[in-house]
């Protein structure tokens, strides 16, 4: 199975007001990552950027000093999607990423050919993890719940890598992974019981 896992970083939550400033993607075929791409994209309108969004994704002028020009970045992104039209598109809240990429491409009069259907790793997690005690389906909270150390949280490629781990373990659910979740749940229940005693 071929998965095209994507993530974006933006200057805010409104795709019509804010900008795409990073794009990350990886190709995973039968559980093996075969290709990665990560682009930092030069913003053109920082006046409307949300300071909270910049804090989350770690934007600084210094870190983005070698960023790709937007018109070139959009052509690289289009070429990537054309090359991998045969894969299943995946992301965590993937509709957010698709929306920002579409608006970004439209600005430069380019159409991005997304493959459909797509999978959202939030939905994959929702089908299994709440039973074991997970409350939030944010990528940060899922990784914390599972005890996964994040390499560079909220950097586009690192978030793709975390989505790949979700797919490897939950799509379909790996028996060893489920056993670990059952053990974790049992330990939490015992701790809760001993606390009440």
Residue, then its C-alpha position, 0 to 999 in steps of 0.5 A: x500500500x502506498x501512502x502520501x502523507x502530508x502536513x503544512x505549517x501556516x501563519x494562522x487558521x484562515x486559509x483566505x487570510x493567512x499563508x502557507x509557510x511550510x510543506x512536508x510530505x513523505x511516501x510510505x510504501x508497505x510500511x517503509x518510507x521511500x521519499x521525503x520532501x520539506x519546503x520552507x516557503x517565504x511568506x509575503x504578508x506577515x502583517x496578518x500573521x497570527x503570533x500564536x501560529x508563529x510560536x507553534x510552528x517556530x517561525x523566525x526570519x532567521x530560520x526561514x532565511x533560505x526559504x523557497x520563493x512561493x512561485x517556485x514552491x508551488x511548482x515543486x508541490x504540484x510536481x510532487x502530487x503529480x508523481x504520486x497520484x497513485x497513492x492514498x493521501x493522508x494527513x492529520x486534519x488533512x482537510x486543513x492542509x488540502x485547503x491551504x495548499x489549494x488556496x496557495x496554488x490558486x494564488x499562482x494560477x496553478x491547480x494541484x491534482x490531489x488523489x482521492x479518497x484521502x485518510x485522516x489520521x485523527x479519524x483512525x485514532x478516534x476509532x481505537x484510542x478513546x477506548x484506552x483512555x485518550x481524550x484529545x485527538x490532536x497530534x501532540x496529545x496522541x503522541x503524548x498518550x502513546x509515549x512517543x517522543x516527537x522529533x520536531x513537533x509542528x515542523x511539517x516533515x516531523x508531523x508526517x513522520x508521526x502520522x506514518x507511525x499512526x498508520x503503521x500501528x493502527x491501519x490495520x491495528x497491530x496486535x502487539x501495539x493493541x496489547x501494549x495499549x491494553x497493558x497501559x490501560x490496565x496499569x492506569x486502572x490499577x493506579x487509579x484503584x490504589x489511589x482511591x484505597 
